[in-house]
Amino acid sequence: MTARSDEPSLGRLLGLAFIVGTLGAGAAIIVRGALMRGIDFLYHARDVGSGLAAQPIWIRILAPAIGGFAAGSLVSLLLRKGSQGVADVMEAVALGRGRPRLRIAAAQAAGTVAAGLGGGSLGREGPLIQLGASVGQAVATRGTSSRRAHRALVAAGTAAGFAAAYNTPIAAVLFVLEIVIGTVALDIILPVVVATAVGALLTRAIVGGVPIYGARTFTLVSPGEFVFFGVLGVVTAIVLVGFMKLLGLGERGFHRLGLPRPLRAGLGGLIVGLMLIWLPDVAGNGFEPVRGILDGKFAIATLVLLVVAKAFATTASVTSGSPGGVFTPTMLIGATLGAICGELVAQIAPFGANVVPGGYALVGMAAATAATTHAPLMATVLAFELSGDYDMVLPLLLATGISTLLARRLQRDSIYTAELRRRGIPSEGTVAERLAKTTPARDLMEPDPPTISASAGVEEVLAEIAAIGGRFLYVVGEGSLRAISLTNVKQLWAASLRGEAIPAQTAGDIAEPIMTIGLDESLLEIAEKLWRVDWGELPVVDPSAPQRPLGTISRRRLLGALDRELLQRDVLTTRIFSLGDRADSADYIELPDGHRIRDIAAPTWLIDQALDVGALRNRLGIIVVAVQREAERNAPRRWIDAGETRALRRRDRLLVISTDDELARFQVGPDRAA
């Protein structure tokens, strides 16, 4: 029989993308429906802002606090540690690392609904994107062992979640390309497009097909308006960079309080509740106020107050511990800034009598989105799809381009890449370049290199080199690390074999200076250093103690890492790290020729049967290393020794080492393989 390739066929991949789009959009629709039904039940209103506006003041104050406390409690109870965000999705898609968890995404979505019902100032797009990505991960885990396919399906789920949140399929694709991946990856585009189309169709069939802010038609009055749209791009960039800094201050401030998450989230909700006394429109994600701003229903004084209040309310909600996004609140801030600009233009410009401030609000929404995400094309298309107004495309492109350019000058990172940088993951460059920059020397080095004291005699040096059988001996005990190679001692060795007297030298006398690699230097930096030397390895040192080597990295080791990280293959090496730890505990293990290590679902023919590891290896050639099993309800999966497994369960996963042929035989069973 023929071996099954790790890479699924195009038809199979697109079929999996269809499933991801359906399930990802379905999950998003459920969350949206739960929020809408909850608002209707609690307030008998279409949105939480107008619902709270009709309530007594004490309810306005307490509702966000109760919602925040409930959201924080839900997340704390359902998640034992940590959480996940869009940065985790970006890491999984762009770098093929990390696994968005459906359980975590569902818990955070439940928390978002709780906080949203209370009037918390946060968006739902973050949890919906994470739900879609987690669905993509779940489908990929069960449908394929290919790392490339995993990345593509997580990206497809992300796009499906975004499309379901805003009913904007083209912007969803651009969100993945411009923000999540950061570059055009052809192997991901097709699954993303399929999942997005399916998700958008399902959303429109259930929720409706019109733009979520209603169809709009804004007309340009004069070419002179482009000057004001450019000014709007500048102002929006400055304000939104300030907003991102405010989010950082809020996060640090709430963290310093040292309160449990439910209390922190409740305190953040209370802050929002106090604002609702005077301005109920800051409640919720800002969807209804944006609609009102586009319709010109707000006075300029209210707009100014709304910009400030929404920024602080969103900071209080999101950074205090309530799960949710800032994407939609950001659009409200941008729409408000645009409407203010439009009102001023209507009053001061010669052509102002015919200016409609709503058009400026639409452009402000896009400019604000571009300033925070550094994705001008996505922001432009998003605003167009939200309104259906093609006539505003040129002002949108102008304002988003200026806003993105200035925001990048004022703050290097977008609202999403800032978290990646805190993890030491760069967001610039191609995917291969980012992978190379995020693989540190500590993961690649072979530990315990041979060393000798600088005061050791030549006879001891010769004996040590003969004993280790290697090419290098590292000399320690002096100010800087040096090395002795076979080239250094070959004449002395020849003299020793001829029985001639050996000069009374020490290891320090014959050692040569050598270039070193820092523990945290990247694969890219290591490759550059190995290129500049003639010998095949370099020592790795801790910069705080550079006189003693911690390990070595050879060109052979480097090639294995390049195969694994850049080519995304498990042929030469595999990357191993301890569960629960991050990449600082990783190692690269060489695999036998033709073998790969894989995480696969337990074959159906083995379910409820005893797992005889020795018999499987003798009969089918496959090595079962461990079994992954859910320990108990709501507990994370854990690896157990394969020899301890009495019988396989239906949801077990196996860690195996095999060739492609051996894996194919194992998956169908010995009877059919024969």
C-alpha positions as CSV (number, residue, x, y, z in Angstrom):
1,M,0.0,0.0,0.0
2,T,1.1,3.6,-0.5
3,A,2.1,5.8,2.5
4,R,-0.2,8.6,3.5
5,S,1.5,12.0,3.2
6,D,1.5,14.3,6.1
7,E,0.3,17.1,3.8
8,P,-3.4,16.7,3.1
9,S,-4.7,17.0,-0.5
10,L,-6.1,20.4,-1.5
11,G,-9.6,19.0,-1.6
12,R,-9.3,17.6,1.9
13,L,-7.8,20.8,3.2
14,L,-10.6,22.9,1.8
15,G,-13.1,20.4,3.2
16,L,-11.6,20.9,6.6
17,A,-11.7,24.7,6.0
18,F,-15.4,24.4,5.2
19,I,-16.0,22.6,8.5
20,V,-14.0,25.3,10.4
21,G,-15.9,28.1,8.7
22,T,-19.2,26.5,9.7
23,L,-18.3,25.7,13.3
24,G,-16.4,29.0,13.8
25,A,-19.2,31.1,12.6
26,G,-21.7,29.0,14.5
27,A,-19.9,29.5,17.7
28,A,-19.7,33.3,17.1
29,I,-23.4,33.4,16.3
30,I,-24.2,31.6,19.5
31,V,-22.2,34.2,21.5
32,R,-23.8,37.1,19.7
33,G,-27.3,35.6,20.2
34,A,-26.7,35.0,23.9
35,L,-25.7,38.6,24.4
36,M,-28.7,40.0,22.5
37,R,-31.1,37.7,24.2
38,G,-29.6,38.6,27.6
39,I,-29.9,42.3,27.0
40,D,-33.5,41.9,25.8
41,F,-34.3,39.8,28.9
42,L,-32.6,42.1,31.4
43,Y,-33.4,45.6,30.0
44,H,-36.1,45.0,27.4
45,A,-33.9,46.9,24.9
46,R,-31.9,46.3,21.7
47,D,-28.6,47.4,23.2
48,V,-27.2,47.7,26.7
49,G,-26.6,51.4,26.5
50,S,-30.2,52.4,25.9
51,G,-31.3,49.7,28.3
52,L,-29.2,51.1,31.2
53,A,-30.2,54.7,30.3
54,A,-33.8,53.8,31.2
55,Q,-32.7,52.3,34.6
56,P,-32.4,54.1,38.0
57,I,-29.0,55.5,38.8
58,W,-28.1,52.8,41.3
59,I,-28.6,50.2,38.6
60,R,-26.4,52.1,36.2
61,I,-23.7,52.1,38.9
62,L,-23.9,48.5,40.1
63,A,-24.7,46.7,36.9
64,P,-21.2,47.0,35.3
65,A,-19.6,46.1,38.7
66,I,-21.8,43.0,39.0
67,G,-21.1,42.1,35.4
68,G,-17.4,42.6,35.8
69,F,-17.3,40.5,39.0
70,A,-19.3,37.7,37.3
71,A,-17.0,37.8,34.3
72,G,-13.8,37.7,36.5
73,S,-15.3,34.8,38.6
74,L,-16.3,32.8,35.5
75,V,-12.8,33.0,34.0
76,S,-11.1,32.3,37.4
77,L,-13.3,29.2,38.0
78,L,-13.2,27.8,34.5
79,L,-9.5,28.5,33.8
80,R,-7.0,27.2,36.3
81,K,-4.2,29.4,35.0
82,G,-3.7,32.1,32.4
83,S,-5.8,33.0,29.4
84,Q,-5.3,33.5,25.7
85,G,-5.7,36.4,23.3
86,V,-5.2,37.5,19.8
87,A,-1.4,37.4,20.3
88,D,-1.7,33.6,21.0
89,V,-3.6,33.2,17.7
90,M,-0.9,35.2,15.9
91,E,1.8,33.1,17.4
92,A,0.0,29.9,16.4
93,V,-0.7,31.0,12.8
94,A,2.5,33.0,11.9
95,L,5.0,30.8,13.7
96,G,3.2,27.5,14.0
97,R,3.7,27.6,17.8
98,G,1.1,27.4,20.5
99,R,-2.3,25.8,20.4
100,P,-5.4,28.0,20.9
101,R,-7.6,26.0,23.3
102,L,-11.3,25.7,22.7
103,R,-12.0,25.4,26.5
104,I,-10.2,28.6,27.2
105,A,-11.9,30.5,24.4
106,A,-15.3,29.3,25.5
107,A,-14.6,30.4,29.1
108,Q,-13.5,33.8,27.9
109,A,-16.5,34.2,25.6
110,A,-18.8,33.4,28.6
111,G,-17.0,36.0,30.6
112,T,-17.4,38.5,27.8
113,V,-21.1,37.9,27.7
114,A,-21.4,38.4,31.5
115,A,-19.4,41.6,31.4
116,G,-21.3,42.8,28.3
117,L,-24.7,42.2,30.0
118,G,-23.6,44.4,32.9
119,G,-22.6,47.2,30.5
120,G,-18.9,46.8,30.5
121,S,-17.1,48.8,27.8
122,L,-15.5,46.1,25.8
123,G,-15.9,44.4,22.4
124,R,-16.9,40.9,21.6
125,E,-14.5,40.5,18.6
126,G,-11.6,39.2,20.7
127,P,-13.4,36.2,22.1
128,L,-15.1,35.5,18.8
129,I,-11.7,35.5,17.0
130,Q,-10.3,33.2,19.6
131,L,-13.3,30.9,19.4
132,G,-12.8,30.6,15.6
133,A,-9.1,30.0,16.0
134,S,-9.7,27.4,18.7
135,V,-12.3,25.6,16.5
136,G,-9.7,25.7,13.7
137,Q,-7.1,24.1,16.0
138,A,-9.6,21.4,17.2
139,V,-10.5,20.5,13.6
140,A,-6.9,20.5,12.5
141,T,-5.9,18.2,15.5
142,R,-8.5,15.6,14.4
143,G,-8.1,16.0,10.7
144,T,-4.4,16.2,9.8
145,S,-0.9,15.9,11.3
146,S,0.5,18.5,8.9
147,R,1.9,21.6,10.7
148,R,1.2,23.8,7.6
149,A,-2.4,22.6,7.6
150,H,-2.7,23.3,11.3
151,R,-1.6,26.9,10.7
152,A,-3.9,27.3,7.8
153,L,-6.9,26.0,9.6
154,V,-6.3,28.1,12.7
155,A,-6.1,31.1,10.4
156,A,-9.3,30.0,8.7
157,G,-11.1,29.8,12.0
158,T,-9.8,33.3,12.9
159,A,-11.2,34.7,9.7
160,A,-14.5,33.0,10.2
161,G,-14.8,34.4,13.7
162,F,-14.0,37.9,12.5
163,A,-16.4,37.7,9.6
164,A,-19.2,36.5,11.9
165,A,-18.5,39.3,14.3
166,Y,-18.8,42.1,11.7
167,N,-20.3,40.5,8.6
168,T,-17.3,41.7,6.7
169,P,-15.8,38.8,4.7
170,I,-13.1,40.7,2.8
171,A,-11.9,42.6,5.8
172,A,-11.8,39.2,7.7
173,V,-9.3,37.8,5.1
174,L,-7.2,41.0,5.3
175,F,-7.3,40.9,9.1
176,V,-5.6,37.5,8.9
177,L,-3.1,38.6,6.2
178,E,-2.2,42.0,7.6
179,I,-2.4,41.4,11.3
180,V,-2.3,37.7,12.2
181,I,0.3,36.6,9.7
182,G,1.8,40.0,8.8
183,T,2.6,38.9,5.3
184,V,0.9,37.2,2.3
185,A,1.2,33.4,2.8
186,L,-0.2,31.6,-0.3
187,D,-0.5,28.3,1.5
188,I,-3.0,29.9,4.0
189,I,-5.1,32.1,1.6
190,L,-7.3,29.4,0.1
191,P,-8.5,27.8,3.4
192,V,-9.0,31.3,4.9
193,V,-11.1,32.4,1.9
194,V,-13.2,29.2,2.0
195,A,-13.8,29.5,5.8
196,T,-14.6,33.2,5.6
197,A,-17.1,32.7,2.8
198,V,-18.8,29.9,4.7
199,G,-18.8,31.8,7.9
200,A,-20.2,35.0,6.3
201,L,-22.9,33.1,4.4
202,L,-24.0,31.3,7.6
203,T,-24.0,34.6,9.5
204,R,-26.0,36.4,6.8
205,A,-28.5,33.6,6.7
206,I,-29.2,33.7,10.4
207,V,-28.4,37.3,11.4
208,G,-29.0,39.2,8.2
209,G,-27.1,40.3,5.2
210,V,-27.2,44.2,5.3
211,P,-24.1,46.1,6.6
212,I,-24.3,46.1,10.4
213,Y,-24.4,49.9,10.5
214,G,-26.9,50.1,7.7
215,A,-26.3,51.1,4.0
216,R,-24.8,54.6,3.8
217,T,-24.2,57.1,1.1
218,F,-21.8,60.0,1.9
219,T,-20.9,62.4,-0.8
220,L,-17.7,64.4,-1.2
221,V,-18.6,68.0,-1.5
222,S,-15.2,69.4,-2.6
223,P,-11.7,68.2,-3.4
224,G,-10.6,70.5,-0.5
225,E,-12.1,68.0,1.9
226,F,-9.1,65.7,1.3
227,V,-7.0,68.2,3.4
228,F,-9.3,67.7,6.3
229,F,-9.4,64.0,5.9
230,G,-5.6,64.0,6.1
231,V,-5.7,66.2,9.2
232,L,-8.2,63.7,10.6
233,G,-5.7,60.9,10.0
234,V,-3.1,62.8,12.0
235,V,-5.3,63.6,14.9
236,T,-6.7,60.1,15.1
237,A,-3.3,58.6,15.1
238,I,-2.2,60.8,18.0
239,V,-5.3,60.2,20.1
240,L,-5.3,56.4,19.5
241,V,-1.6,56.1,20.4
242,G,-2.5,57.9,23.6
243,F,-5.4,55.4,24.1
244,M,-3.0,52.4,23.7
245,K,-0.7,54.0,26.3
246,L,-3.7,54.5,28.6
247,L,-4.4,50.7,28.3
248,G,-0.9,50.0,29.3
249,L,-1.2,52.3,32.3
250,G,-4.5,50.7,33.3
251,E,-3.1,47.2,33.1
252,R,-0.1,48.1,35.3
253,G,-2.3,50.0,37.7
254,F,-4.8,47.2,38.3
255,H,-2.0,44.6,38.6
256,R,-0.4,46.7,41.4
257,L,-3.6,46.5,43.4
258,G,-2.9,42.8,44.0
259,L,-6.6,41.9,44.1
260,P,-8.1,38.6,42.9
261,R,-9.4,38.8,39.4
262,P,-13.1,38.9,40.3
263,L,-12.6,41.9,42.6
264,R,-10.4,43.7,40.0
265,A,-13.0,43.1,37.3
266,G,-15.7,44.3,39.6
267,L,-13.8,47.4,40.5
268,G,-13.3,48.2,36.8
269,G,-17.0,47.7,36.3
270,L,-17.8,50.1,39.1
271,I,-15.6,52.8,37.5
272,V,-17.7,52.3,34.3
273,G,-20.9,52.4,36.3
274,L,-20.0,55.8,37.7
275,M,-19.5,57.2,34.2
276,L,-22.9,55.8,33.2
277,I,-24.6,58.2,35.6
278,W,-24.0,61.0,33.1
279,L,-23.2,59.2,29.9
280,P,-24.9,55.9,29.3
281,D,-23.6,55.6,25.8
282,V,-20.2,54.5,27.1
283,A,-21.8,51.1,28.0
284,G,-21.2,48.1,25.8
285,N,-19.1,47.8,22.8
286,G,-20.2,51.1,21.2
287,F,-22.3,49.7,18.4
288,E,-25.4,51.8,18.8
289,P,-23.6,55.1,19.5
290,V,-21.6,54.6,16.3
291,R,-24.9,54.2,14.4
292,G,-26.2,57.4,16.0
293,I,-23.0,59.3,15.2
294,L,-23.2,58.2,11.5
295,D,-26.7,59.6,11.5
296,G,-25.6,62.9,13.1
297,K,-27.6,62.6,16.3
298,F,-24.9,63.8,18.7
299,A,-24.0,67.4,19.6
300,I,-20.4,68.3,19.4
301,A,-20.1,68.8,23.2
302,T,-21.4,65.3,23.7
303,L,-19.0,63.9,21.2
304,V,-16.0,65.5,22.9
305,L,-17.1,64.0,26.3
306,L,-17.8,60.6,24.7
307,V,-14.2,60.4,23.3
308,V,-12.7,60.8,26.7
309,A,-15.2,58.7,28.6
310,K,-15.1,55.8,26.2
311,A,-11.3,55.7,26.3
312,F,-11.3,55.5,30.2
313,A,-14.3,53.2,30.4
314,T,-12.7,50.7,28.0
315,T,-9.5,50.9,29.9
316,A,-11.3,50.2,33.1
317,S,-13.2,47.3,31.7
318,V,-10.5,45.5,29.7
319,T,-7.4,46.0,31.9
320,S,-9.2,45.1,35.1
321,G,-9.7,41.5,34.1
322,S,-13.0,41.3,32.2
323,P,-12.3,39.3,29.0
324,G,-13.2,41.2,25.8
325,G,-11.7,43.2,23.0
326,V,-11.1,46.8,22.2
327,F,-11.7,46.7,18.4
328,T,-15.3,47.9,18.4
329,P,-14.7,50.5,21.2
330,T,-11.8,51.8,19.2
331,M,-14.1,52.3,16.2
332,L,-16.4,54.3,18.4
333,I,-13.6,56.6,19.5
334,G,-12.6,57.0,15.9
335,A,-16.1,57.7,14.8
336,T,-16.5,60.3,17.5
337,L,-13.2,62.0,16.5
338,G,-14.4,62.0,12.8
339,A,-17.7,63.5,13.7
340,I,-16.1,66.3,15.7
341,C,-13.8,67.0,12.7
342,G,-16.9,66.9,10.4
343,E,-18.8,69.4,12.6
344,L,-15.8,71.8,12.6
345,V,-15.4,71.5,8.8
346,A,-19.1,72.3,8.4
347,Q,-18.6,75.5,10.4
348,I,-15.3,76.8,9.1
349,A,-14.8,75.5,5.5
350,P,-16.2,77.6,2.5
351,F,-18.0,74.5,1.3
352,G,-19.1,73.6,4.8
353,A,-22.8,74.1,4.3
354,N,-23.1,70.9,2.4
355,V,-20.7,68.7,4.5
356,V,-22.2,65.7,6.2
357,P,-20.3,64.9,9.5
358,G,-21.3,61.3,9.2
359,G,-18.8,60.7,6.3
360,Y,-16.0,62.0,8.5
361,A,-17.2,59.7,11.3
362,L,-16.9,56.7,8.9
363,V,-13.4,57.8,7.9
364,G,-12.5,58.3,11.6
365,M,-13.6,54.7,12.4
366,A,-11.2,53.4,9.8
367,A,-8.3,55.7,10.8
368,A,-8.7,54.7,14.4
369,T,-8.6,51.0,13.5
370,A,-5.6,51.5,11.3
371,A,-3.8,53.4,14.1
372,T,-4.2,50.6,16.6
373,T,-3.7,47.7,14.3
374,H,-1.2,49.1,11.7
375,A,-3.3,47.5,9.0
376,P,-4.6,50.3,6.7
377,L,-6.0,48.0,4.0
378,M,-8.0,46.0,6.4
379,A,-9.3,49.2,8.1
380,T,-10.3,50.7,4.7
381,V,-12.2,47.6,3.6
382,L,-13.8,47.1,7.0
383,A,-15.3,50.6,6.9
384,F,-16.5,50.1,3.4
385,E,-18.1,46.7,4.2
386,L,-19.7,48.1,7.4
387,S,-21.4,50.9,5.5
388,G,-21.5,49.8,1.8
389,D,-20.4,53.3,0.8
390,Y,-17.9,52.9,-2.1
391,D,-17.7,56.7,-2.7
392,M,-15.7,57.1,0.5
393,V,-12.9,54.7,-0.5
394,L,-10.4,57.4,-1.5
395,P,-10.8,59.4,1.8
396,L,-10.6,56.1,3.7
397,L,-7.3,55.2,2.0
398,L,-5.8,58.6,2.6
399,A,-6.8,58.8,6.3
400,T,-5.8,55.2,7.1
401,G,-2.5,55.5,5.3
402,I,-1.6,58.7,7.2
403,S,-2.9,57.3,10.5
404,T,-0.9,54.1,10.2
405,L,2.3,55.9,9.2
406,L,2.2,58.3,12.1
407,A,1.1,55.7,14.6
408,R,4.1,53.5,13.7
409,R,6.4,56.5,14.2
410,L,4.9,57.3,17.6
411,Q,4.6,53.7,18.8
412,R,6.5,50.8,17.3
413,D,4.0,48.1,18.1
414,S,0.3,47.8,17.3
415,I,-2.2,46.8,19.9
416,Y,-1.7,43.2,19.0
417,T,2.1,43.0,18.3
418,A,2.9,44.6,21.7
419,E,2.1,41.4,23.5
420,L,4.2,39.4,21.0
421,R,7.2,41.7,21.7
422,R,6.8,41.2,25.4
423,R,7.2,37.5,24.7
424,G,10.3,38.2,22.7
425,I,8.6,37.4,19.4
426,P,9.3,39.9,16.6
427,S,6.5,41.0,14.3
428,E,8.5,42.4,11.4
429,G,9.8,40.5,8.4
430,T,8.8,37.3,6.6
431,V,7.5,34.3,8.5
432,A,10.8,32.5,8.0
433,E,12.7,35.5,9.3
434,R,10.5,35.8,12.4
435,L,10.9,32.1,13.1
436,A,14.7,32.4,12.8
437,K,14.6,35.4,15.2
438,T,12.6,33.5,17.8
439,T,14.7,30.4,18.1
440,P,17.4,31.0,20.8
441,A,20.8,29.5,21.2
442,R,19.7,27.9,24.5
443,D,17.4,25.6,22.5
444,L,20.0,24.6,20.0
445,M,23.1,24.0,22.0
446,E,24.6,20.6,22.9
447,P,25.5,20.9,26.6
448,D,28.6,20.1,28.5
449,P,31.4,20.8,26.0
450,P,34.9,19.5,26.9
451,T,37.0,22.0,28.9
452,I,40.5,22.2,30.3
453,S,42.2,24.6,32.6
454,A,44.5,27.2,31.1
455,S,47.3,26.0,33.4
456,A,47.2,22.4,32.2
457,G,50.3,21.0,30.5
458,V,50.5,20.0,26.8
459,E,50.7,16.3,27.7
460,E,47.3,16.7,29.5
461,V,45.9,18.6,26.5
462,L,46.9,15.8,24.1
463,A,45.5,13.1,26.4
464,E,42.2,15.0,26.7
465,I,41.8,15.5,23.0
466,A,42.5,11.9,22.4
467,A,40.0,10.8,25.0
468,I,37.1,13.0,23.8
469,G,37.6,12.2,20.1
470,G,36.5,15.7,19.2
471,R,37.9,18.6,17.3
472,F,37.8,21.3,20.0
473,L,38.9,21.7,23.6
474,Y,37.8,24.8,25.4
475,V,40.3,26.5,27.7
476,V,38.9,28.1,30.9
477,G,40.5,29.9,33.8
478,E,41.6,33.1,32.0
479,G,39.8,36.3,31.2
480,S,38.2,35.2,28.0
481,L,37.2,31.9,26.6
482,R,39.6,30.3,24.1
483,A,39.9,27.0,22.3
484,I,42.4,24.4,21.2
485,S,41.7,22.6,18.0
486,L,43.3,19.6,16.2
487,T,45.1,22.1,14.0
488,N,46.7,23.7,17.1
489,V,48.2,20.4,18.4
490,K,48.8,18.3,15.3
491,Q,52.6,19.2,15.2
492,L,52.9,18.5,18.9
493,W,51.0,15.3,18.5
494,A,53.3,14.2,15.7
495,A,56.3,15.0,17.8
496,S,54.9,13.0,20.7
497,L,54.3,10.0,18.4
498,R,57.9,10.2,17.2
499,G,59.1,10.2,20.8
500,E,60.5,13.7,20.7
501,A,60.4,16.1,23.6
502,I,57.3,18.2,23.9
503,P,57.8,21.9,24.7
504,A,57.0,22.9,28.3
505,Q,53.8,24.8,27.3
506,T,50.4,25.1,28.9
507,A,46.9,24.9,27.4
508,G,46.7,28.7,27.7
509,D,49.9,29.1,25.6
510,I,48.5,27.2,22.6
511,A,44.9,28.2,22.8
512,E,43.4,30.7,20.3
513,P,40.7,33.3,20.7
514,I,37.3,32.1,19.6
515,M,34.0,33.8,18.7
516,T,31.2,33.0,21.1
517,I,27.4,32.8,21.0
518,G,25.1,34.4,23.6
519,L,22.4,32.2,25.3
520,D,19.6,34.3,23.8
521,E,21.1,34.9,20.4
522,S,18.7,33.9,17.6
523,L,19.0,31.3,14.8
524,L,19.6,34.2,12.4
525,E,22.5,35.5,14.5
526,I,24.0,32.1,15.0
527,A,23.9,31.4,11.2
528,E,25.8,34.7,10.6
529,K,28.5,33.8,13.1
530,L,29.0,30.2,11.9
531,W,29.3,31.6,8.4
532,R,32.2,33.8,9.4
533,V,34.4,31.0,10.9
534,D,36.1,28.1,9.2
535,W,35.6,25.5,11.9
536,G,32.2,23.8,12.3
537,E,31.1,24.8,15.8
538,L,31.0,27.7,18.3
539,P,30.6,27.8,22.1
540,V,27.5,29.2,23.8
541,V,28.1,31.4,26.8
542,D,26.1,33.3,29.3
543,P,27.0,37.0,28.7
544,S,27.3,37.5,32.5
545,A,30.0,34.8,32.6
546,P,31.6,34.6,29.2
547,Q,34.7,32.8,30.3
548,R,33.0,29.4,30.6
549,P,31.1,27.6,27.8
550,L,27.6,26.2,28.6
551,G,27.3,24.3,25.3
552,T,28.2,24.3,21.6
553,I,26.3,24.8,18.4
554,S,27.5,23.1,15.3
555,R,26.6,23.6,11.6
556,R,24.9,20.3,11.7
557,R,22.8,21.3,14.6
558,L,22.0,24.6,12.8
559,L,20.8,22.7,9.7
560,G,18.5,20.6,11.8
561,A,16.9,23.7,13.4
562,L,16.5,25.3,10.0
563,D,14.7,22.2,8.7
564,R,12.4,22.2,11.7
565,E,11.7,25.9,12.1
566,L,11.9,27.4,8.7
567,L,10.8,24.5,6.5
568,Q,8.3,23.3,9.1
569,R,9.4,19.7,8.8
570,D,10.1,17.0,11.3
571,V,12.6,15.1,9.3
572,L,16.1,15.9,10.6
573,T,15.1,17.0,14.2
574,T,12.1,17.5,16.3
575,R,11.5,20.2,18.9
576,I,10.8,18.9,22.4
577,F,9.9,21.0,25.4
578,S,8.4,20.4,28.9
579,L,4.6,20.7,29.2
580,G,3.7,23.9,31.0
581,D,7.0,25.6,30.2
582,R,7.8,28.0,27.4
583,A,10.4,27.7,24.8
584,D,13.3,28.3,27.2
585,S,13.1,24.6,28.2
586,A,13.1,23.3,24.6
587,D,15.6,21.0,22.9
588,Y,16.2,19.7,19.4
589,I,16.4,15.9,19.1
590,E,17.8,14.2,16.1
591,L,15.5,11.6,14.5
592,P,16.5,8.3,12.8
593,D,16.6,8.5,9.0
594,G,13.1,8.7,7.5
595,H,11.3,8.9,10.9
596,R,9.1,11.7,12.3
597,I,7.5,12.3,15.6
598,R,3.8,12.9,15.5
599,D,0.8,13.6,17.8
600,I,-2.1,11.5,16.4
601,A,-5.6,10.4,17.3
602,A,-5.8,6.8,18.7
603,P,-6.7,4.5,15.7
604,T,-10.3,3.2,15.9
605,W,-9.2,-0.4,15.7
606,L,-7.3,0.0,19.0
607,I,-10.1,1.6,21.0
608,D,-10.9,-0.3,24.2
609,Q,-8.0,-2.6,23.6
610,A,-4.9,-3.0,25.7
611,L,-1.9,-1.1,24.3
612,D,1.0,-3.5,23.8
613,V,3.9,-1.2,23.0
614,G,6.4,-4.0,22.3
615,A,4.0,-5.9,20.0
616,L,3.1,-2.8,18.0
617,R,6.8,-2.1,17.4
618,N,7.6,-5.7,16.4
619,R,4.5,-6.1,14.2
620,L,4.1,-2.6,12.6
621,G,7.4,-0.9,13.4
622,I,5.8,2.1,15.2
623,I,7.1,3.4,18.5
624,V,4.4,4.6,20.8
625,V,6.0,7.0,23.3
626,A,3.1,8.3,25.4
627,V,-0.7,8.6,25.5
628,Q,-2.4,12.0,26.1
629,R,-5.6,11.7,28.1
630,E,-8.2,13.9,29.8
631,A,-7.6,13.3,33.5
632,E,-11.0,14.4,34.6
633,R,-13.9,16.7,33.6
634,N,-12.6,20.2,32.7
635,A,-9.0,19.2,33.5
636,P,-6.3,19.8,30.9
637,R,-5.1,16.8,28.9
638,R,-2.0,15.2,30.3
639,W,0.6,12.8,28.9
640,I,0.9,9.4,30.6
641,D,3.4,6.6,29.9
642,A,2.3,4.3,27.1
643,G,3.2,1.3,29.2
644,E,0.8,2.3,32.0
645,T,-2.2,2.4,29.6
646,R,-4.5,-0.6,30.1
647,A,-6.9,0.2,27.3
648,L,-7.2,3.1,24.9
649,R,-10.1,5.5,25.1
650,R,-11.9,7.1,22.2
651,R,-10.5,10.6,22.8
652,D,-6.9,9.5,23.6
653,R,-4.0,10.9,21.5
654,L,-0.7,9.1,20.9
655,L,2.8,10.4,20.6
656,V,4.5,8.2,18.1
657,I,7.8,7.9,16.2
658,S,7.6,6.2,12.8
659,T,8.1,6.4,9.1
660,D,5.3,7.4,6.8
661,D,4.7,3.7,5.8
662,E,4.7,2.6,9.4
663,L,2.2,5.3,10.3
664,A,-0.1,4.4,7.5
665,R,-0.1,0.7,8.5
666,F,-0.7,1.6,12.1
667,Q,-3.7,3.9,11.3
668,V,-5.6,1.3,9.3
669,G,-4.6,-1.7,11.5
670,P,-2.5,-4.8,10.9
671,D,-5.3,-6.8,9.2
672,R,-6.0,-4.2,6.5
673,A,-2.4,-3.2,6.2
674,A,-1.5,-6.8,5.3
